[in-house]
Every structure is written in C-alpha cells, then in structure tokens.
Amino acid sequence: MKQLVAIALVFCLGTAIGQEKEISQQVIKSIETDIWIPFMESYAELNPDKLKGLHSKDIIRIYLSRNEIKTGEPYLERFSSFLNFSKEKGDQVAIAFTILSTAIDDNETLAYQTGYYKFSSKRKDDADMVVRGYGYFTVGLKKENEKWKLWLDSDKRTDISEDEFKSKGILYELK
C-alpha cells in the first residue's frame, strides 16, 4: 500500500511540475492593448512620444547582432528619433508582431514574451508598403501604474517567410 501511495504521489508531483501555466486571456488582451497596438500605431503615425511612452524609464535594450546594451533615456531618444527621421524624409513605416510565447509571474505584474516582428516601409519611390525584413524578439514587460511597460527588449534579424510569420502564433497587425 505504501508503494502505491508513493507511486501516486510521484506521478501527481511530476504531472504538476510538467504542466504549462495557463495565461489568462485578460492578461494577453491587456498586453496587446497597452503595448502592441500602440507600438504599431506609433510607427504608423510616426509618433515618437507615443513610442517612448510604452517603455519603462529604466529600459534595457540589447542589440544582439552588435553585442551592445543601451539603457534609459539615451536609448529612448535614439530609438524614437528614427520615427522623426522617417517623417522628415516623407517615408511611411509599419511594424507587425507575432507572439510565440508568453510567461507571467504569479502576481501578473511581470511578463516575458518572444516572437517575430515584420518591418515594412514606403519610401518616396515605392508604390506601396514593402516588407524590409523580419526579426526575432524577446521582451520583458512590467506593470507600472496599472499599465504594461517594456523594460527589456532584444531582437535580431531572422530569415522567415510571410507564411511562417503569419502562422506561428498570435498575430498583431494594423489593418
């Protein structure tokens, strides 16, 4: 009898440890609303202030391809100046995201997401938006004043197709 109880206990413990944590759809929706939709809008609107507002003031940005880390306001100014530069040139830009995975802490105040992004632009000589490339990203998110903010961001270019981009996970794309 003791052996049967021990086997049942080990089985239950192993099953509990191996189970994936269920992420509530409310959390996924709040991250979409607080981060991904305004991120895409900031690109479409060429709005650097909106883009900066999505980030924690202590943001850590990791450039994987350059083995470089930037932080805080200097990074935010440099990143958002890209939108001003695009506006000055008369370009349009767009970004879309596919979320591959989400992990969240028990208090639902920290999250980690992985995924792909697709960057597109329309330059003066382009008739329509042109996909310029895809990347793989990881982000850390935290709640600040009841809103999700980016506090960690890293990415690198990747070689995937449009079909792969659209079929991998949760797709966020402005229409």
TIPAFI-574581 format. One record per atom (N, C-alpha, C): residue in three letters; x, y, z. Coordinates in pm, whole numbers, plus 50000, padded with zeros to 5 digits. Atoms other than C-alpha are relative to their C-alpha. Layout:
N
+------+-------+-------+-------+
: type :     u :     v :     w :
+------+-------+-------+-------+
:  ALA :     X :     Y :     Z :
...
+------+-------+-------+-------+
//
This chain:
175
+------+-------+-------+-------+
: type :     u :     v :     w :
+------+-------+-------+-------+
:  MET : 50083 : 49881 : 50000 :
:  MET : 50000 : 50000 : 50000 :
:  MET : 50087 : 50126 : 50000 :
:  LYS : 49912 : 49884 : 49995 :
:  LYS : 50284 : 50241 : 50086 :
:  LYS : 50063 : 50026 : 49863 :
:  GLN : 49940 : 49984 : 50132 :
:  GLN : 50441 : 50175 : 49746 :
:  GLN : 49900 : 50064 : 49903 :
:  LEU : 50104 : 49945 : 50087 :
:  LEU : 50113 : 50254 : 49570 :
:  LEU : 49980 : 50149 : 50026 :
:  VAL : 50014 : 49859 : 49962 :
:  VAL : 50079 : 50584 : 49761 :
:  VAL : 50122 : 50079 : 49950 :
:  ALA : 49878 : 49933 : 50044 :
:  ALA : 50441 : 50674 : 49683 :
:  ALA : 50000 : 50018 : 49849 :
:  ILE : 50006 : 49990 : 50146 :
:  ILE : 50394 : 50600 : 49313 :
:  ILE : 49898 : 50106 : 49959 :
:  ALA : 50104 : 49900 : 50031 :
:  ALA : 50073 : 50808 : 49304 :
:  ALA : 50049 : 50140 : 50029 :
:  LEU : 49947 : 49869 : 49964 :
:  LEU : 50247 : 51096 : 49482 :
:  LEU : 50104 : 50048 : 49898 :
:  VAL : 49899 : 49964 : 50100 :
:  VAL : 50542 : 51092 : 49241 :
:  VAL : 49933 : 50034 : 49867 :
:  PHE : 50071 : 49973 : 50125 :
:  PHE : 50304 : 51077 : 48943 :
:  PHE : 49930 : 50136 : 50005 :
:  CYS : 50070 : 49872 : 49986 :
:  CYS : 50096 : 51370 : 49070 :
:  CYS : 50098 : 50117 : 50002 :
:  LEU : 49900 : 49894 : 49992 :
:  LEU : 50403 : 51578 : 49153 :
:  LEU : 50064 : 50022 : 49863 :
:  GLY : 49941 : 49988 : 50133 :
:  GLY : 50561 : 51505 : 48813 :
:  GLY : 49905 : 50063 : 49901 :
:  THR : 50100 : 49941 : 50088 :
:  THR : 50239 : 51594 : 48635 :
:  THR : 49985 : 50148 : 50028 :
:  ALA : 50015 : 49859 : 49963 :
:  ALA : 50205 : 51921 : 48826 :
:  ALA : 50120 : 50082 : 49956 :
:  ILE : 49879 : 49928 : 50039 :
:  ILE : 50565 : 52022 : 48758 :
:  ILE : 50006 : 50017 : 49849 :
:  GLY : 49989 : 49998 : 50145 :
:  GLY : 50539 : 51941 : 48388 :
:  GLY : 49890 : 50081 : 49931 :
:  GLN : 50110 : 49929 : 50063 :
:  GLN : 50216 : 52136 : 48328 :
:  GLN : 50036 : 50144 : 49971 :
:  GLU : 49980 : 49862 : 50037 :
:  GLU : 50225 : 52464 : 48146 :
:  GLU : 49903 : 50088 : 50078 :
:  LYS : 50086 : 49906 : 49930 :
:  LYS : 50090 : 52762 : 48335 :
:  LYS : 49902 : 50060 : 49901 :
:  GLU : 50103 : 49940 : 50084 :
:  GLU : 49765 : 52887 : 48188 :
:  GLU : 50006 : 50151 : 50014 :
:  ILE : 49996 : 49854 : 49999 :
:  ILE : 49794 : 53255 : 48091 :
:  ILE : 49859 : 50049 : 49969 :
:  SER : 50137 : 49954 : 50020 :
:  SER : 49464 : 53436 : 48126 :
:  SER : 49989 : 50086 : 49875 :
:  GLN : 50024 : 49920 : 50119 :
:  GLN : 49317 : 53590 : 47814 :
:  GLN : 49990 : 50149 : 50034 :
:  GLN : 50005 : 49860 : 49955 :
:  GLN : 49264 : 53909 : 48016 :
:  GLN : 50140 : 50061 : 50001 :
:  VAL : 49861 : 49952 : 49999 :
:  VAL : 49641 : 53942 : 48065 :
:  VAL : 50051 : 50018 : 49857 :
:  ILE : 49957 : 49992 : 50140 :
:  ILE : 49710 : 53871 : 47697 :
:  ILE : 49937 : 50123 : 49934 :
:  LYS : 50070 : 49885 : 50058 :
:  LYS : 49449 : 54131 : 47597 :
:  LYS : 50055 : 50132 : 50054 :
:  SER : 49948 : 49875 : 49944 :
:  SER : 49588 : 54393 : 47837 :
:  SER : 50139 : 50031 : 49945 :
:  ILE : 49869 : 49977 : 50062 :
:  ILE : 49940 : 54345 : 47697 :
:  ILE : 49982 : 50048 : 49856 :
:  GLU : 50029 : 49955 : 50138 :
:  GLU : 49802 : 54377 : 47344 :
:  GLU : 49957 : 50147 : 49999 :
:  THR : 50054 : 49864 : 49994 :
:  THR : 49615 : 54696 : 47440 :
:  THR : 50104 : 50102 : 50048 :
:  ASP : 49903 : 49907 : 49942 :
:  ASP : 49896 : 54852 : 47646 :
:  ASP : 50129 : 50011 : 49920 :
:  ILE : 49870 : 50001 : 50068 :
:  ILE : 50195 : 54753 : 47430 :
:  ILE : 49987 : 49989 : 49848 :
:  TRP : 49986 : 50031 : 50142 :
:  TRP : 50142 : 54602 : 47086 :
:  TRP : 49919 : 50091 : 49909 :
:  ILE : 50079 : 49909 : 50085 :
:  ILE : 49859 : 54813 : 46944 :
:  ILE : 50061 : 50139 : 49997 :
:  PRO : 49938 : 49868 : 50009 :
:  PRO : 50011 : 55147 : 47050 :
:  PRO : 50140 : 49999 : 49936 :
:  PHE : 49869 : 50009 : 50066 :
:  PHE : 50355 : 55027 : 46932 :
:  PHE : 49982 : 50010 : 49849 :
:  MET : 50026 : 49996 : 50144 :
:  MET : 50217 : 54962 : 46584 :
:  MET : 49947 : 50136 : 49958 :
:  GLU : 50055 : 49867 : 50030 :
:  GLU : 50023 : 55290 : 46593 :
:  GLU : 50110 : 50106 : 49999 :
:  SER : 49891 : 49901 : 49996 :
:  SER : 50335 : 55487 : 46689 :
:  SER : 50082 : 49997 : 49872 :
:  TYR : 49932 : 50010 : 50129 :
:  TYR : 50505 : 55357 : 46375 :
:  TYR : 49914 : 50060 : 49890 :
:  ALA : 50089 : 49952 : 50106 :
:  ALA : 50205 : 55423 : 46151 :
:  ALA : 49982 : 50152 : 50006 :
:  GLU : 50019 : 49856 : 49980 :
:  GLU : 50162 : 55774 : 46298 :
:  GLU : 50131 : 50078 : 50001 :
:  LEU : 49868 : 49939 : 49984 :
:  LEU : 50537 : 55841 : 46313 :
:  LEU : 50002 : 50088 : 50124 :
:  ASN : 50019 : 49929 : 49874 :
:  ASN : 50477 : 55941 : 46675 :
:  ASN : 50103 : 49954 : 50103 :
:  PRO : 49895 : 50043 : 49908 :
:  PRO : 50798 : 55923 : 46882 :
:  PRO : 49959 : 50010 : 50148 :
:  ASP : 50043 : 49988 : 49861 :
:  ASP : 50629 : 56038 : 47205 :
:  ASP : 49916 : 49880 : 50043 :
:  LYS : 50079 : 50119 : 49970 :
:  LYS : 50379 : 55752 : 47189 :
:  LYS : 50091 : 49879 : 50017 :
:  LEU : 49906 : 50112 : 49992 :
:  LEU : 50664 : 55509 : 47127 :
:  LEU : 50078 : 50003 : 50131 :
:  LYS : 49925 : 49989 : 49875 :
:  LYS : 50868 : 55638 : 47421 :
:  LYS : 49912 : 49968 : 50120 :
:  GLY : 50092 : 50023 : 49889 :
:  GLY : 50561 : 55621 : 47647 :
:  GLY : 49971 : 49853 : 50028 :
:  LEU : 50023 : 50144 : 49981 :
:  LEU : 50543 : 55242 : 47602 :
:  LEU : 50111 : 49934 : 50080 :
:  HIS : 49880 : 50055 : 49936 :
:  HIS : 50880 : 55194 : 47768 :
:  HIS : 50014 : 50050 : 50143 :
:  SER : 49962 : 49960 : 49866 :
:  SER : 50982 : 55197 : 48130 :
:  SER : 50120 : 50094 : 49989 :
:  LYS : 49887 : 49905 : 50003 :
:  LYS : 51227 : 55476 : 48208 :
:  LYS : 50134 : 49928 : 50017 :
:  ASP : 49876 : 50076 : 49981 :
:  ASP : 51482 : 55209 : 48305 :
:  ASP : 50014 : 49886 : 49898 :
:  ILE : 49994 : 50099 : 50107 :
:  ILE : 51453 : 55020 : 47975 :
:  ILE : 50144 : 49951 : 49978 :
:  ILE : 49873 : 50062 : 50039 :
:  ILE : 51735 : 54781 : 47886 :
:  ILE : 49981 : 49948 : 49859 :
:  ARG : 50009 : 50041 : 50141 :
:  ARG : 51789 : 54736 : 47511 :
:  ARG : 50126 : 49926 : 49964 :
:  ILE : 49887 : 50084 : 50037 :
:  ILE : 52011 : 54456 : 47391 :
:  ILE : 50001 : 49984 : 49848 :
:  TYR : 49978 : 50018 : 50143 :
:  TYR : 52143 : 54466 : 47034 :
:  TYR : 50082 : 49873 : 49983 :
:  LEU : 49932 : 50129 : 50007 :
:  LEU : 52227 : 54100 : 46984 :
:  LEU : 50104 : 49995 : 49889 :
:  SER : 49908 : 50009 : 50113 :
:  SER : 52393 : 54146 : 46646 :
:  SER : 50125 : 50087 : 50019 :
:  ARG : 49885 : 49912 : 49975 :
:  ARG : 52628 : 54416 : 46785 :
:  ARG : 50065 : 49976 : 50136 :
:  ASN : 49947 : 50026 : 49865 :
:  ASN : 52693 : 54270 : 47133 :
:  ASN : 50004 : 50129 : 50082 :
:  GLU : 50004 : 49868 : 49939 :
:  GLU : 52580 : 54603 : 47277 :
:  GLU : 49872 : 50015 : 50082 :
:  ILE : 50116 : 49972 : 49915 :
:  ILE : 52346 : 54720 : 47554 :
:  ILE : 49988 : 50151 : 50015 :
:  LYS : 50032 : 49858 : 49976 :
:  LYS : 52180 : 55063 : 47579 :
:  LYS : 49888 : 50005 : 50104 :
:  THR : 50100 : 49990 : 49894 :
:  THR : 51961 : 55187 : 47862 :
:  THR : 49937 : 50139 : 50006 :
:  GLY : 50064 : 49876 : 49960 :
:  GLY : 51718 : 55455 : 47971 :
:  GLY : 49972 : 50101 : 49891 :
:  GLU : 50037 : 49889 : 50087 :
:  GLU : 51652 : 55792 : 47817 :
:  GLU : 50087 : 50014 : 49875 :
:  PRO : 49920 : 49991 : 50123 :
:  PRO : 51952 : 55796 : 47578 :
:  PRO : 49954 : 49899 : 49893 :
:  TYR : 50050 : 50098 : 50096 :
:  TYR : 51824 : 55476 : 47417 :
:  TYR : 49866 : 50045 : 49943 :
:  LEU : 50133 : 49960 : 50046 :
:  LEU : 51465 : 55606 : 47402 :
:  LEU : 50007 : 50116 : 49900 :
:  GLU : 49984 : 49887 : 50092 :
:  GLU : 51576 : 55930 : 47236 :
:  GLU : 50052 : 49952 : 49864 :
:  ARG : 49942 : 50050 : 50125 :
:  ARG : 51784 : 55744 : 46979 :
:  ARG : 49897 : 49918 : 49921 :
:  PHE : 50100 : 50085 : 50064 :
:  PHE : 51508 : 55491 : 46905 :
:  PHE : 49889 : 50084 : 49940 :
:  SER : 50113 : 49921 : 50049 :
:  SER : 51232 : 55748 : 46872 :
:  SER : 50042 : 50098 : 49890 :
:  SER : 49955 : 49910 : 50106 :
:  SER : 51447 : 55974 : 46651 :
:  SER : 49987 : 49935 : 49863 :
:  PHE : 50022 : 50073 : 50124 :
:  PHE : 51412 : 55704 : 46386 :
:  PHE : 49865 : 50039 : 49938 :
:  LEU : 50131 : 49962 : 50052 :
:  LEU : 51043 : 55799 : 46355 :
:  LEU : 50002 : 50144 : 49947 :
:  ASN : 49987 : 49862 : 50049 :
:  ASN : 51126 : 56170 : 46324 :
:  ASN : 50075 : 50005 : 49868 :
:  PHE : 49922 : 50005 : 50123 :
:  PHE : 51385 : 56091 : 46057 :
:  PHE : 49913 : 49949 : 49884 :
:  SER : 50090 : 50053 : 50103 :
:  SER : 51128 : 55884 : 45863 :
:  SER : 49899 : 50106 : 49957 :
:  LYS : 50097 : 49894 : 50029 :
:  LYS : 50877 : 56168 : 45887 :
:  LYS : 50064 : 50109 : 49913 :
:  GLU : 49929 : 49896 : 50077 :
:  GLU : 51133 : 56422 : 45759 :
:  GLU : 50024 : 49958 : 49856 :
:  LYS : 49975 : 50050 : 50135 :
:  LYS : 51209 : 56202 : 45458 :
:  LYS : 49870 : 49978 : 49922 :
:  GLY : 50127 : 50026 : 50066 :
:  GLY : 50839 : 56160 : 45381 :
:  GLY : 49968 : 49853 : 49986 :
:  ASP : 50023 : 50145 : 50003 :
:  ASP : 50850 : 55785 : 45442 :
:  ASP : 49880 : 49963 : 50087 :
:  GLN : 50097 : 50063 : 49911 :
:  GLN : 50582 : 55567 : 45594 :
:  GLN : 50065 : 49872 : 50052 :
:  VAL : 49946 : 50123 : 49944 :
:  VAL : 50670 : 55280 : 45826 :
:  VAL : 49889 : 49922 : 50070 :
:  ALA : 50097 : 50087 : 49931 :
:  ALA : 50483 : 54986 : 45974 :
:  ALA : 50075 : 49885 : 50065 :
:  ILE : 49945 : 50117 : 49933 :
:  ILE : 50555 : 54706 : 46214 :
:  ILE : 49883 : 49912 : 50044 :
:  ALA : 50100 : 50097 : 49956 :
:  ALA : 50357 : 54391 : 46294 :
:  ALA : 50072 : 49896 : 50085 :
:  PHE : 49941 : 50095 : 49905 :
:  PHE : 50411 : 54123 : 46557 :
:  PHE : 49926 : 49867 : 49999 :
:  THR : 50055 : 50132 : 49971 :
:  THR : 50358 : 53752 : 46602 :
:  THR : 50058 : 49958 : 50135 :
:  ILE : 49957 : 50041 : 49866 :
:  ILE : 50372 : 53641 : 46966 :
:  ILE : 50007 : 49848 : 50003 :
:  LEU : 49979 : 50145 : 49994 :
:  LEU : 50519 : 53292 : 47005 :
:  LEU : 49974 : 49943 : 50138 :
:  SER : 50017 : 50052 : 49864 :
:  SER : 50520 : 53255 : 47382 :
:  SER : 49987 : 50114 : 50099 :
:  THR : 50017 : 49904 : 49891 :
:  THR : 50422 : 53436 : 47699 :
:  THR : 50019 : 49927 : 50131 :
:  ALA : 49985 : 50051 : 49863 :
:  ALA : 50535 : 53370 : 48055 :
:  ALA : 49964 : 50116 : 50092 :
:  ILE : 50046 : 49896 : 49908 :
:  ILE : 50395 : 53559 : 48352 :
:  ILE : 50022 : 49956 : 50144 :
:  ASP : 49982 : 50034 : 49859 :
:  ASP : 50462 : 53577 : 48725 :
:  ASP : 49864 : 49980 : 50067 :
:  ASP : 50124 : 50031 : 49928 :
:  ASP : 50205 : 53473 : 48985 :
:  ASP : 49916 : 50124 : 50032 :
:  ASN : 50074 : 49876 : 49968 :
:  ASN : 50112 : 53835 : 49063 :
:  ASN : 49950 : 50072 : 49876 :
:  GLU : 50038 : 49939 : 50128 :
:  GLU : 50056 : 53916 : 48693 :
:  GLU : 50048 : 50144 : 49990 :
:  THR : 49939 : 49868 : 50010 :
:  THR : 50291 : 54214 : 48716 :
:  THR : 50128 : 49998 : 49918 :
:  LEU : 49883 : 50017 : 50086 :
:  LEU : 50584 : 54076 : 48514 :
:  LEU : 49965 : 49900 : 49891 :
:  ALA : 50024 : 50092 : 50111 :
:  ALA : 50570 : 53912 : 48173 :
:  ALA : 50123 : 49997 : 49911 :
:  TYR : 49890 : 50020 : 50095 :
:  TYR : 50816 : 53781 : 47917 :
:  TYR : 49937 : 49944 : 49874 :
:  GLN : 50056 : 50049 : 50126 :
:  GLN : 50725 : 53737 : 47552 :
:  GLN : 50110 : 49983 : 49897 :
:  THR : 49913 : 50020 : 50114 :
:  THR : 50901 : 53601 : 47247 :
:  THR : 49913 : 50005 : 49875 :
:  GLY : 50077 : 49997 : 50123 :
:  GLY : 50800 : 53641 : 46887 :
:  GLY : 50082 : 50049 : 49883 :
:  TYR : 49942 : 49945 : 50122 :
:  TYR : 50867 : 53772 : 46541 :
:  TYR : 49939 : 50138 : 49975 :
:  TYR : 50057 : 49875 : 50050 :
:  TYR : 50826 : 54122 : 46401 :
:  TYR : 50026 : 50007 : 49850 :
:  LYS : 49985 : 49974 : 50142 :
:  LYS : 50784 : 54233 : 46042 :
:  LYS : 50006 : 50152 : 49983 :
:  PHE : 49986 : 49857 : 50023 :
:  PHE : 50912 : 54578 : 45943 :
:  PHE : 49976 : 50029 : 49852 :
:  SER : 50031 : 49957 : 50137 :
:  SER : 50772 : 54749 : 45632 :
:  SER : 50015 : 50150 : 49991 :
:  SER : 49996 : 49856 : 50022 :
:  SER : 50816 : 55091 : 45481 :
:  SER : 49960 : 50032 : 49857 :
:  LYS : 50030 : 49947 : 50133 :
:  LYS : 50709 : 55301 : 45188 :
:  LYS : 50084 : 50125 : 49984 :
:  ARG : 49914 : 49886 : 50030 :
:  ARG : 50976 : 55529 : 45054 :
:  ARG : 49941 : 50078 : 49883 :
:  LYS : 50055 : 49913 : 50104 :
:  LYS : 50919 : 55808 : 44804 :
:  LYS : 49979 : 49929 : 49867 :
:  ASP : 50008 : 50067 : 50129 :
:  ASP : 50980 : 55581 : 44505 :
:  ASP : 49915 : 49873 : 50001 :
:  ASP : 50079 : 50122 : 49990 :
:  ASP : 50766 : 55291 : 44632 :
:  ASP : 49852 : 50030 : 49975 :
:  ALA : 50144 : 49985 : 50024 :
:  ALA : 50409 : 55248 : 44509 :
:  ALA : 49921 : 49959 : 50125 :
:  ASP : 50069 : 50052 : 49882 :
:  ASP : 50309 : 55054 : 44823 :
:  ASP : 50103 : 49971 : 50110 :
:  MET : 49913 : 50043 : 49892 :
:  MET : 50449 : 54939 : 45155 :
:  MET : 50078 : 49877 : 49954 :
:  VAL : 49912 : 50111 : 50036 :
:  VAL : 50742 : 54699 : 45110 :
:  VAL : 50055 : 49940 : 50129 :
:  VAL : 49942 : 50068 : 49884 :
:  VAL : 50846 : 54439 : 45366 :
:  VAL : 50151 : 50011 : 49988 :
:  ARG : 49855 : 49980 : 50002 :
:  ARG : 51205 : 54527 : 45455 :
:  ARG : 50073 : 49891 : 50078 :
:  GLY : 49934 : 50107 : 49928 :
:  GLY : 51271 : 54239 : 45692 :
:  GLY : 49919 : 49951 : 50120 :
:  TYR : 50061 : 50064 : 49884 :
:  TYR : 51176 : 54014 : 45980 :
:  TYR : 50105 : 49987 : 50110 :
:  GLY : 49910 : 50020 : 49889 :
:  GLY : 51325 : 53973 : 46323 :
:  GLY : 49936 : 49913 : 50106 :
:  TYR : 50044 : 50077 : 49883 :
:  TYR : 51302 : 53753 : 46629 :
:  TYR : 50025 : 50088 : 50122 :
:  PHE : 49984 : 49913 : 49883 :
:  PHE : 51247 : 53939 : 46957 :
:  PHE : 49966 : 49929 : 50130 :
:  THR : 50041 : 50035 : 49864 :
:  THR : 51226 : 53887 : 47331 :
:  THR : 49981 : 50132 : 50074 :
:  VAL : 50026 : 49880 : 49921 :
:  VAL : 51075 : 54144 : 47563 :
:  VAL : 49964 : 49961 : 50143 :
:  GLY : 50045 : 50009 : 49863 :
:  GLY : 51031 : 54183 : 47936 :
:  GLY : 49903 : 50115 : 50023 :
:  LEU : 50103 : 49901 : 49975 :
:  LEU : 50721 : 54368 : 48048 :
:  LEU : 49974 : 50006 : 50150 :
:  LYS : 50039 : 49988 : 49860 :
:  LYS : 50621 : 54504 : 48386 :
:  LYS : 49888 : 50102 : 50012 :
:  LYS : 50111 : 49908 : 49974 :
:  LYS : 50317 : 54678 : 48527 :
:  LYS : 50053 : 50121 : 50075 :
:  GLU : 49970 : 49873 : 49934 :
:  GLU : 50368 : 55043 : 48615 :
:  GLU : 49872 : 50081 : 49997 :
:  ASN : 50125 : 49925 : 49991 :
:  ASN : 50063 : 55234 : 48737 :
:  ASN : 49888 : 49934 : 49920 :
:  GLU : 50105 : 50082 : 50062 :
:  GLU : 49834 : 54954 : 48613 :
:  GLU : 50009 : 49987 : 49848 :
:  LYS : 49977 : 50014 : 50145 :
:  LYS : 49979 : 54966 : 48257 :
:  LYS : 50126 : 49920 : 49978 :
:  TRP : 49880 : 50074 : 50038 :
:  TRP : 50224 : 54729 : 48093 :
:  TRP : 50099 : 50094 : 49934 :
:  LYS : 49891 : 49923 : 50059 :
:  LYS : 50560 : 54884 : 48002 :
:  LYS : 50112 : 49904 : 49961 :
:  LEU : 49881 : 50076 : 50041 :
:  LEU : 50861 : 54745 : 47815 :
:  LEU : 50117 : 50039 : 50088 :
:  TRP : 49879 : 49971 : 49922 :
:  TRP : 51165 : 54717 : 48044 :
:  TRP : 50122 : 49926 : 49947 :
:  LEU : 49892 : 50075 : 50063 :
:  LEU : 51371 : 54470 : 47838 :
:  LEU : 49961 : 49975 : 49856 :
:  ASP : 50030 : 50019 : 50142 :
:  ASP : 51393 : 54450 : 47461 :
:  ASP : 50127 : 49954 : 49930 :
:  SER : 49888 : 50044 : 50083 :
:  SER : 51621 : 54249 : 47237 :
:  SER : 49944 : 49936 : 49874 :
:  ASP : 50043 : 50064 : 50124 :
:  ASP : 51598 : 54129 : 46881 :
:  ASP : 50119 : 49977 : 49909 :
:  LYS : 49901 : 50021 : 50105 :
:  LYS : 51790 : 54007 : 46583 :
:  LYS : 49925 : 49966 : 49873 :
:  ARG : 50062 : 50029 : 50129 :
:  ARG : 51712 : 53979 : 46216 :
:  ARG : 49991 : 49849 : 49983 :
:  THR : 50017 : 50142 : 50027 :
:  THR : 51583 : 53644 : 46100 :
:  THR : 49945 : 49983 : 49860 :
:  ASP : 50041 : 50029 : 50137 :
:  ASP : 51504 : 53481 : 45771 :
:  ASP : 49880 : 49905 : 50002 :
:  ILE : 50122 : 50080 : 50008 :
:  ILE : 51142 : 53365 : 45769 :
:  ILE : 49915 : 50055 : 49887 :
:  SER : 50091 : 49957 : 50107 :
:  SER : 50868 : 53384 : 45507 :
:  SER : 49877 : 50066 : 50061 :
:  GLU : 50126 : 49939 : 49956 :
:  GLU : 50543 : 53578 : 45528 :
:  GLU : 49905 : 49893 : 50054 :
:  ASP : 50088 : 50108 : 49952 :
:  ASP : 50356 : 53248 : 45565 :
:  ASP : 50042 : 49952 : 50139 :
:  GLU : 49953 : 50039 : 49867 :
:  GLU : 50577 : 53147 : 45858 :
:  GLU : 49964 : 50106 : 50103 :
:  PHE : 50032 : 49890 : 49909 :
:  PHE : 50529 : 53489 : 46018 :
:  PHE : 49854 : 49994 : 50042 :
:  LYS : 50144 : 49996 : 49971 :
:  LYS : 50151 : 53465 : 45994 :
:  LYS : 49948 : 49873 : 50067 :
:  SER : 50052 : 50128 : 49951 :
:  SER : 50122 : 53101 : 46103 :
:  SER : 50056 : 49957 : 50135 :
:  LYS : 49927 : 50046 : 49882 :
:  LYS : 50339 : 53089 : 46415 :
:  LYS : 49931 : 50024 : 50134 :
:  GLY : 50056 : 49970 : 49868 :
:  GLY : 50132 : 53245 : 46696 :
:  GLY : 49893 : 50106 : 49992 :
:  ILE : 50097 : 49891 : 49994 :
:  ILE : 49917 : 53539 : 46799 :
:  ILE : 50050 : 50111 : 49909 :
:  LEU : 49959 : 49899 : 50097 :
:  LEU : 49927 : 53792 : 46515 :
:  LEU : 49939 : 50135 : 50036 :
:  TYR : 50043 : 49863 : 49981 :
:  TYR : 49907 : 54166 : 46578 :
:  TYR : 50044 : 50081 : 49880 :
:  GLU : 49973 : 49926 : 50123 :
:  GLU : 49879 : 54373 : 46264 :
:  GLU : 49894 : 50107 : 49986 :
:  LEU : 50098 : 49895 : 50024 :
:  LEU : 49714 : 54709 : 46199 :
:  LEU : 49941 : 49981 : 49861 :
:  LYS : 50067 : 50012 : 50133 :
:  LYS : 49464 : 54699 : 45915 :
:  LYS : 49976 : 50137 : 49943 :
+------+-------+-------+-------+
//
